[in-house]
Amino acid sequence: MKLDISQEAVDWYRTELDIDESKTLRFFVRYGGVGGKIPGFSLGITSEQPEAIHASAKSAGITFYIEESDAWYFEDSDLEIKLNKQLDEPEFNYI
């Protein structure tokens, strides 16, 4: 699995979450929400130290990652995160 995040999306997370370099941001599977890959589930984000990284991307000193325990959700898909400029929020694409 590959995790890609655009610079615009990185900048959005830095501003919205008021974070600086040397942070780790985990994308995790949560029950509920809309717009997920599997109906009834969606992605959440939290700042915590990784235990077993399945996929990661680093930009502007920030490590974005997905844990091995959440790998099932992606079912051999890559995750691309871009900024939706009309909504001014990240957009998740499973490719």
C-alpha positions as semicolon CSV with decimal commas, in nm:
position;residue;x (nm);y (nm);z (nm)
1;M;0,000;0,000;0,000
2;K;0,114;0,351;-0,081
3;L;0,013;0,668;0,104
4;D;0,038;0,995;-0,092
5;I;-0,051;1,336;0,044
6;S;-0,037;1,660;-0,156
7;Q;0,151;1,961;-0,025
8;E;-0,176;2,156;-0,014
9;A;-0,330;1,889;0,211
10;V;-0,018;1,892;0,433
11;D;-0,049;2,269;0,466
12;W;-0,419;2,235;0,554
13;Y;-0,343;1,987;0,835
14;R;-0,062;2,209;0,966
15;T;-0,297;2,509;0,983
16;E;-0,614;2,336;1,105
17;L;-0,441;2,124;1,368
18;D;-0,187;2,393;1,460
19;I;0,106;2,157;1,429
20;D;0,469;2,201;1,348
21;E;0,750;1,971;1,242
22;S;0,837;1,646;1,417
23;K;0,474;1,539;1,461
24;T;0,318;1,208;1,367
25;L;-0,041;1,195;1,244
26;R;-0,219;0,864;1,223
27;F;-0,510;0,792;0,991
28;F;-0,723;0,528;1,162
29;V;-1,040;0,339;1,075
30;R;-1,344;0,438;1,276
31;Y;-1,699;0,311;1,284
32;G;-1,945;0,560;1,136
33;G;-1,900;0,873;0,932
34;V;-1,950;0,924;0,560
35;G;-1,742;0,898;0,248
36;G;-1,537;0,597;0,347
37;K;-1,419;0,312;0,131
38;I;-1,636;0,058;0,313
39;P;-1,993;0,160;0,403
40;G;-2,028;0,226;0,776
41;F;-1,662;0,315;0,826
42;S;-1,451;0,626;0,768
43;L;-1,107;0,761;0,848
44;G;-1,020;0,961;1,155
45;I;-0,693;1,131;1,243
46;T;-0,501;1,153;1,568
47;S;-0,156;1,256;1,679
48;E;0,016;0,960;1,840
49;Q;0,337;0,762;1,816
50;P;0,333;0,467;1,575
51;E;0,350;0,107;1,691
52;A;0,358;-0,089;1,363
53;I;0,345;0,124;1,048
54;H;0,175;-0,026;0,744
55;A;0,222;0,277;0,516
56;S;0,355;0,628;0,565
57;A;0,446;0,954;0,395
58;K;0,658;1,235;0,531
59;S;0,625;1,600;0,433
60;A;0,730;1,925;0,603
61;G;0,871;1,719;0,891
62;I;0,533;1,556;0,961
63;T;0,491;1,180;0,931
64;F;0,146;1,072;0,817
65;Y;0,086;0,700;0,867
66;I;-0,150;0,404;0,884
67;E;-0,102;0,125;1,137
68;E;-0,088;-0,244;1,045
69;S;-0,407;-0,295;1,248
70;D;-0,597;-0,076;0,999
71;A;-0,454;-0,233;0,682
72;W;-0,769;-0,447;0,629
73;Y;-0,969;-0,134;0,544
74;F;-0,764;-0,053;0,235
75;E;-0,786;-0,401;0,075
76;D;-0,481;-0,360;-0,148
77;S;-0,568;0,000;-0,238
78;D;-0,344;0,303;-0,217
79;L;-0,459;0,617;-0,038
80;E;-0,422;0,955;-0,204
81;I;-0,505;1,265;0,000
82;K;-0,558;1,594;-0,179
83;L;-0,714;1,924;-0,078
84;N;-1,064;1,982;-0,213
85;K;-1,038;2,354;-0,283
86;Q;-1,415;2,407;-0,314
87;L;-1,482;2,255;0,029
88;D;-1,145;2,360;0,176
89;E;-1,091;2,019;0,332
90;P;-0,892;1,702;0,259
91;E;-1,032;1,453;0,014
92;F;-0,949;1,082;0,035
93;N;-0,914;0,883;-0,285
94;Y;-0,870;0,505;-0,278
95;I;-0,683;0,399;-0,591
